[in-house]
Every structure is written in structure tokens, then in C-alpha cells.
Amino acid sequence: MGRWTWLAAAATAAIVLGIGIGWMLSGKESAQPAPEAKFAEWELTTGSVAARMAAAAPLARPQATQSAPQQFPQAPTPSPQARPAAAVPSAAPTKVAAARCANPDALGVTRLVAIDTTGGPGFGSEQFKAYDFLEAGEVVLTFDDGPWPNNTPAVLAALAAQCVKATFFPIGKHSTWHPEILKQVVARDHTIGAHTWSHVNLAKKTLAEAKDEIENGFSAVAISAGRPPAPFFRFPGLSQTPELTAYLAQRNIGIFSADLDSFDFKLKNPDKVITSVMSKLDKRGKGIILMHDFQHSTAVALPTLLQQLKAKGFKIVHMKAKDAVVTLPQYDAAMLKAQTGQTADARPTASVVRTIDDGQ
Ligand SMILES: [Zn+2]
């Protein structure tokens, strides 16, 4: 991991210089118009000042206003079980997080699965049927589009209060704006994947542009988090193409669709978000739930939603990756260069990014 320490150190050192980089880069892509996709979430405009400021407003409910602390005790790393989730559901349920949970009435994590993403398996019945690894009553919590001030820390606080772990799909650009928040997600032992660089509709891009979006997203998240994320990818708007799923398969990156979409980005009301999730869960009985830590209403809703999950007897499954994603050095270098604002006549990339371990 020395390579990542290197990158993280360089990125951190450049953070003051690069403070405006999000704005510089944000002009390139604007939000896409609503597509045919059922799960469109194009209202998110990563380059919009208004959207950023509105979303960063303080939370409304007193119980959710506490920000997560800046420092967290180092939790012991749970040992992932060896079985690949692509062939999973065998293991006996155990309350894997209960032993170090301070809240005896917490929802907790019932089962930890290790996902082997070799060959790019897809998960989530909205688009994939092959690897339905959840048993009846089991739920996976996923949060997209962060990291974001106030909202992401509130989500982390709610998850911690119930000793629950989740999977986050951060946007690369957001991670460069708020690397300290992404590091909080990692420090709390949640799983992070990636969700493109700028949240464009990849189906409307050329193959080369779409690949750049995917790879820049992973590299940006890796640099901001200080370590490579899981090889877990979610398409913006769940808008995928056969060419891109084939590319991800070749890259050994798993694709995460959803079983249940909360539609929190449309509802924008905590009570409606809770009703949306619980009614769909009552009907389906299990599933990978798609929510957004970017969304204020979700951050407010989460404490109550988790209480209701427990009251109804649902069990939380936490996904980890068998191996971290292998980012591509040219994208790492490009992202680092973008974040530092270096020009072509600055130090050679090789003096900034040095491969210490190429995995050979
Ligand atoms: Zn999204």
C-alpha cells in the first residue's frame, strides 16, 4: 500500500493549491437531461453552486444534527470470509458486529460477505438475476453521490448508532472536494466503491469518454480516500450498456444495481423516504437498497428508518471486496495532476507518482 501512501501524501500536500479544482473541473460536464432510464437521478448537478449550497444546509431535525466526530477510534478489521459472494449464500448467520457494538439494542450487522468481482459480476435484481445472494429478510444498505458536508456525516452517525455497515458509491469529483469526509467513511469500516468522475449518463457518451469517467472516478476516490476502493461500481442512473459491462468485466469490477430504489432524490421528504423503503421491503422481503448520502432527506430519515428495519426483523448484510480495485496508473497520474493543478511543465509525473508495488 506504499503506493497509496505516496499518492495520499502528495494529494494532501497539494490540497490548498487545489482548493478550487472542483470548480475548475466542474464546468466540463453539466447534468444530463432526464433519460429514458427508470432510475434517472439527473437532478444532481455536480457543478451547480446552488445545488452544493442547498445540500450543505444544516439538517432540520435535532436528533440528526450532530456531525460525526473528526477522529474515530480504530476499529478492528473484521476478517472477511473466504467465500465469494458470487456463489455465496451458505454461511451461518452471526451477529458479526455485535461484539464491539456499544448499543445492546442495535440493529447490527448479521452477515458479512466477501465479493469476488473477477469477471465483473452484476448484483441487484433490477438489472441482474444471476447472483441473488440475500436470504429472506436480509438487506444491504447502499448510499450514492457523496461525500457531502452534513449529510454524509449524519448518515455515518446514524449507522454508527445502530452498529450497521453500508456500501458507499462516491462521485469522484465530490471526493476531491471533500476528501476528509470520504476518509471518515473509510475510517468507520464501511465499504466504498465508485460512481464515475462526474455522474454523467454513460450511455450517452462515447466508449472512450465513458471509460475515462469510470477510471477517473476510481482513481479520484482512491486518491481522496488514501487507498484504493473496492472494485464495486454503480452506473449513474443505473444507465448501463453492453459495451461498458463488458469493459468492467475485463477490469474485474463488479456492477451494483439495486433491488429497491428509495427514490429519495425525488421524494425529498424524510417521512416519504421511510415509507418508500419500508413499503417496498414489505412487498419484496429483502434487497439491496439504493439511497443517497448526498440527500438531506435521507440523512434525516435514516435513524428512524434503521429503527423500523430492526422492529420489522430485517437483518443487515455488509459487503466487502475480496480484493481492492486495481486502478490504472495513467488515470492516477491524471487525477493527481488535476487535483494539484500542475501544468505540463511542472515536475514530471514520475517524480510525484512512483510505483512501489506493482503486484507482480
Ligand atoms: Zn448517483
Boltz pocket constraint, residues with backbone or C-beta under 6 A from the ligand:
constraints:
  - pocket:
      binder: B
      contacts: [[A, 41], [A, 144], [A, 145], [A, 195], [A, 199], [A, 235], [A, 236], [A, 237]]
      max_distance: 6.0
